[in-house]
Amino acid sequence: MSPTTQPHEDAARIAAYAAAVRLDSNAARYRNDAAAVLSSATYRDLASREPSDAISRLMQLMASADLAEDATFADMFDQALSHLVRDYRNEYVFKNAIVSKIIFGRHRPTTASAILELPLGSSFADVAAFNGTSSVYEVKTDLDSFARLRSQVADYETRVEFVHLVVSDKRSAAAERQLPDRVGLMTLNRRGSLRVLREAQSNREGLRSDHIFDTLRQAEAERIVAANGVVLDDANALQRWEELRTAFAALPVSAAHAGAVDAFKQRGSKIATLVTDARLPRSMRALAYAAPLSGAAKQRLLTRLGMPVALLRGT
């Protein structure tokens, strides 16, 4: 203590430090709780018959949340996302912004679909969107490295027509230096809005039928080759798979790509009824595409989202 510092002044300083530490600790706890709530695990559990894990996470979040007396479960998810957008733009913040802008803004969820974490080669596309064509949106948060970006782009370019990179606005210059000219660039700002800095160019000439085949389920590939007049022999499972792979690889790339786009759109068709339901909050759009639910689970989820948080308080 400085000789000129009075004991009461030093005590006030210590109390101020302690208050700041508590504030930081509370903010970190809420951030972690918000991220846990906006997860596929919580989403699926809330739609299950016994949602004990989801309720536990919501109660943890509620302990440090500032909610109105008449707030609902849906309001808790929206508030959690707002907090993450402002203070901790994790991968989910990016994914939800992409789904909202592309599927709900540029297109419509009744005519376009999204798949999250779609395996493409040795990579997993953060968000893949399908309408009349195919697009991939690769997310790099402020905590992510660009080290794998070139190999990811190489995986995507033989399987989808348009490839985009999405980063925070402060990383746009660094990201642009990493990208081939044909890859699009989008940025996410502090308000959670996306902006297109550079449009993606078509990569149809780089698509490969044999690579597209590896993105599909067997039944999907069989429908595509059948639609193109290919008849497969009745053989054992292994032989039929090899015959299917060979037949698909021989398809014109335009037919292979168009068939794949239709197949991926069909995968998401059942999700359209959920994401267009007014009871599903905007904050959960990406979760809906990340973790498809059965019809009964959808109804349980929508019913619970409308429940008052007062149930968690015991009031």
C-alpha positions in Angstrom: 0.0 0.0 0.0 1.3 3.4 -0.9 2.1 5.5 2.2 -0.4 8.1 0.9 -3.2 5.5 0.4 -5.8 5.5 3.2 -7.1 2.1 4.4 -10.7 2.9 3.3 -9.5 3.9 -0.2 -7.7 0.6 -0.6 -10.7 -1.4 0.7 -12.9 0.4 -1.9 -10.4 -0.5 -4.6 -10.3 -4.2 -3.6 -14.1 -4.3 -3.5 -14.2 -2.8 -7.0 -11.8 -5.5 -8.2 -13.9 -8.2 -6.6 -17.1 -6.8 -8.3 -15.4 -6.8 -11.7 -14.2 -10.4 -11.2 -17.7 -11.5 -10.2 -19.2 -9.7 -13.2 -16.7 -11.4 -15.6 -17.3 -14.7 -13.9 -21.1 -14.3 -14.3 -20.7 -13.3 -17.9 -18.5 -16.3 -18.7 -21.0 -18.6 -16.9 -23.9 -17.3 -18.9 -22.0 -17.5 -22.1 -21.2 -21.2 -21.5 -24.7 -21.9 -20.4 -26.1 -20.2 -23.5 -23.8 -22.2 -25.8 -24.9 -25.4 -24.1 -28.6 -24.6 -24.6 -28.1 -23.8 -28.3 -26.8 -27.3 -29.0 -28.1 -30.3 -30.9 -28.0 -32.3 -27.6 -30.3 -29.9 -25.8 -32.5 -29.5 -28.8 -33.0 -33.3 -29.2 -33.5 -33.8 -25.5 -36.1 -31.1 -25.2 -38.1 -32.9 -27.9 -37.7 -36.3 -26.2 -40.2 -38.0 -23.9 -38.0 -37.4 -20.9 -36.3 -34.0 -21.3 -34.4 -34.0 -18.0 -31.0 -32.9 -19.5 -32.6 -30.0 -21.5 -34.5 -28.8 -18.4 -31.4 -28.9 -16.3 -29.5 -26.8 -18.9 -32.4 -24.3 -19.2 -32.5 -24.0 -15.4 -28.8 -23.2 -15.3 -29.3 -20.6 -17.9 -32.3 -19.1 -16.1 -30.2 -18.6 -13.0 -28.3 -15.8 -14.6 -30.8 -14.7 -17.3 -32.9 -11.5 -17.2 -36.3 -12.7 -18.4 -39.8 -11.2 -18.2 -42.3 -12.8 -15.9 -44.3 -14.0 -18.9 -41.3 -15.3 -20.8 -41.5 -18.7 -22.5 -38.9 -21.4 -23.2 -38.6 -20.0 -26.8 -37.7 -16.6 -25.3 -34.9 -18.2 -23.4 -33.4 -19.6 -26.6 -33.7 -16.2 -28.3 -32.1 -14.4 -25.4 -29.3 -17.0 -25.4 -28.5 -16.3 -29.0 -28.7 -12.6 -28.6 -26.1 -12.8 -25.8 -23.8 -15.0 -28.0 -24.1 -12.7 -31.0 -23.1 -9.7 -28.8 -20.3 -11.3 -26.7 -19.2 -14.7 -28.1 -19.8 -15.4 -31.8 -19.3 -19.1 -31.7 -19.9 -21.5 -34.7 -23.6 -21.8 -33.9 -24.1 -18.0 -34.3 -22.6 -18.2 -37.8 -24.6 -21.2 -38.8 -27.9 -19.8 -37.6 -27.2 -16.5 -39.4 -26.4 -18.4 -42.7 -29.5 -20.5 -42.5 -31.6 -17.4 -41.8 -30.1 -15.3 -44.6 -29.9 -18.1 -47.3 -32.9 -20.4 -46.6 -35.3 -17.8 -45.2 -34.0 -14.6 -46.9 -32.6 -15.4 -50.3 -34.8 -18.4 -50.8 -37.8 -20.0 -49.0 -37.7 -23.0 -46.7 -40.5 -24.6 -48.8 -38.3 -24.6 -51.9 -34.8 -24.8 -50.5 -33.2 -26.8 -47.8 -30.0 -26.9 -45.6 -27.9 -29.7 -44.2 -25.4 -29.0 -41.5 -22.1 -30.9 -41.2 -22.5 -32.6 -44.5 -19.6 -35.0 -45.2 -17.9 -34.0 -48.5 -14.7 -36.0 -49.1 -12.5 -35.7 -46.1 -14.3 -32.6 -44.9 -17.6 -31.7 -43.3 -19.4 -28.7 -44.7 -20.7 -26.4 -41.9 -23.8 -25.5 -43.9 -24.8 -26.9 -47.3 -27.8 -25.3 -49.0 -29.8 -26.7 -51.9 -32.4 -24.9 -54.1 -31.9 -25.1 -57.9 -28.2 -25.9 -57.3 -25.8 -26.6 -54.5 -23.8 -24.2 -52.2 -21.5 -24.7 -49.3 -20.8 -22.2 -46.5 -17.6 -22.9 -44.6 -17.4 -21.1 -41.2 -14.1 -19.8 -39.6 -14.8 -18.2 -36.3 -12.2 -15.9 -34.7 -10.8 -18.9 -32.9 -10.4 -21.0 -36.1 -7.3 -21.3 -38.2 -7.2 -21.2 -42.0 -4.7 -24.1 -42.0 -7.2 -26.6 -43.5 -9.1 -24.2 -45.7 -7.4 -25.1 -49.0 -8.0 -28.9 -48.5 -11.6 -28.2 -47.5 -12.2 -26.0 -50.6 -10.7 -28.8 -52.8 -13.1 -31.3 -51.3 -16.1 -29.0 -51.8 -15.3 -27.9 -55.4 -15.7 -31.3 -56.9 -19.1 -31.9 -55.2 -21.0 -28.6 -55.1 -21.3 -25.7 -57.5 -20.8 -22.7 -55.2 -18.3 -22.4 -52.3 -18.3 -19.6 -49.7 -16.2 -18.7 -46.7 -17.9 -17.0 -43.8 -15.8 -15.1 -41.2 -16.2 -12.2 -38.8 -15.9 -8.7 -40.3 -12.5 -8.2 -38.6 -10.9 -11.2 -40.4 -12.1 -10.3 -43.9 -8.8 -9.1 -45.3 -6.9 -12.1 -43.9 -9.5 -14.4 -45.3 -9.5 -12.9 -48.8 -5.7 -13.6 -49.0 -6.4 -17.3 -48.4 -9.1 -17.8 -51.1 -9.1 -18.7 -54.8 -10.9 -16.1 -56.8 -13.9 -18.4 -57.5 -14.7 -18.8 -53.7 -17.2 -16.3 -52.3 -16.6 -14.4 -49.1 -19.2 -13.3 -46.5 -18.7 -11.6 -43.1 -20.7 -11.6 -39.9 -20.8 -8.3 -38.0 -21.3 -7.6 -34.3 -25.1 -7.4 -34.8 -25.2 -10.9 -36.2 -25.9 -9.7 -39.8 -24.2 -11.3 -42.8 -22.7 -9.2 -45.7 -21.5 -10.5 -49.0 -18.1 -9.2 -49.8 -17.5 -11.3 -52.9 -19.9 -13.5 -54.8 -18.9 -17.1 -55.4 -18.4 -18.2 -59.0 -19.9 -21.3 -60.5 -17.7 -24.4 -60.3 -19.8 -26.7 -62.6 -16.8 -27.5 -64.7 -14.9 -28.9 -61.7 -17.7 -31.2 -60.5 -17.1 -35.0 -60.7 -19.8 -37.6 -60.8 -17.8 -40.1 -58.8 -17.2 -37.6 -56.0 -20.9 -36.6 -55.9 -21.7 -40.3 -55.5 -19.8 -40.4 -52.2 -22.1 -37.8 -50.8 -25.3 -39.8 -51.3 -27.1 -42.6 -49.5 -27.4 -45.8 -51.5 -31.2 -45.4 -52.1 -30.7 -41.9 -53.4 -28.0 -43.0 -55.8 -30.1 -45.8 -57.1 -33.0 -43.5 -57.8 -30.7 -41.2 -59.7 -29.2 -43.8 -62.0 -32.7 -45.3 -62.5 -34.0 -41.9 -63.5 -31.2 -41.8 -66.1 -32.2 -45.1 -67.6 -29.6 -47.3 -65.9 -30.8 -50.8 -64.9 -28.8 -52.5 -62.2 -28.4 -56.3 -62.1 -29.9 -58.2 -59.2 -26.7 -59.2 -57.3 -25.5 -59.5 -53.8 -25.1 -56.4 -51.7 -21.4 -55.9 -52.4 -21.6 -56.5 -56.1 -24.7 -54.2 -56.4 -22.8 -51.4 -54.6 -19.8 -51.6 -56.9 -22.1 -51.7 -60.0 -24.0 -48.7 -58.7 -20.8 -46.8 -58.0 -19.6 -47.5 -61.6 -22.9 -46.6 -63.2 -23.1 -43.4 -61.2 -19.6 -42.4 -62.1 -20.4 -42.8 -65.7 -23.4 -40.4 -65.6 -23.0 -36.9 -67.2 -22.0 -34.6 -64.4 -25.0 -32.4 -65.0 -27.3 -35.4 -64.4 -25.4 -36.5 -61.3 -25.4 -33.0 -59.8 -29.1 -32.4 -60.5 -30.1 -35.7 -59.0 -28.0 -35.0 -55.9 -29.5 -31.6 -55.5 -33.0 -33.1 -55.6 -32.0 -35.8 -53.2 -30.7 -33.3 -50.6 -33.8 -31.2 -51.0 -36.0 -34.2 -50.3 -34.0 -34.9 -47.1 -35.0 -31.4 -45.9 -38.6 -31.4 -47.1 -39.9 -32.8 -43.8 -38.1 -30.0 -41.9 -40.0 -27.3 -43.7 -43.2 -27.8 -41.7 -41.2 -27.3 -38.5 -39.0 -24.3 -39.5 -42.1 -22.4 -40.9 -44.1 -22.9 -37.7 -44.4 -19.6 -35.9 -43.8 -21.4 -32.6 -40.2 -22.2 -33.5 -38.0 -19.2 -32.6 -35.5 -17.7 -35.1 -32.7 -18.7 -32.8 -33.4 -22.4 -33.4 -33.5 -22.5 -37.2 -30.0 -24.0 -37.6 -30.8 -26.6 -34.9 -33.8 -27.7 -36.8 -31.7 -28.5 -39.8 -28.9 -30.0 -37.8 -31.0 -32.5 -35.9 -34.1 -33.7 -37.8 -37.0 -34.9 -35.6 -39.8 -37.3 -35.9 -43.4 -36.0 -36.2 -44.2 -36.8 -32.5 -40.9 -35.2 -31.4 -41.7 -32.0 -33.4 -45.0 -31.6 -31.6 -43.4 -32.2 -28.2 -40.8 -29.5 -29.0 -43.2 -26.9 -30.2 -45.5 -27.4 -27.2 -42.7 -27.1 -24.8 -41.3 -24.0 -26.4 -44.5 -22.2 -25.6 -44.4 -23.2 -21.9 -43.7 -20.4 -19.4 -40.3 -20.3 -17.7 -42.3 -19.8 -14.5 -42.5 -23.6 -14.5 -38.7 -23.7 -14.0 -39.0 -21.3 -11.1 -41.7 -23.3 -9.4 -44.1 -20.5 -9.5 
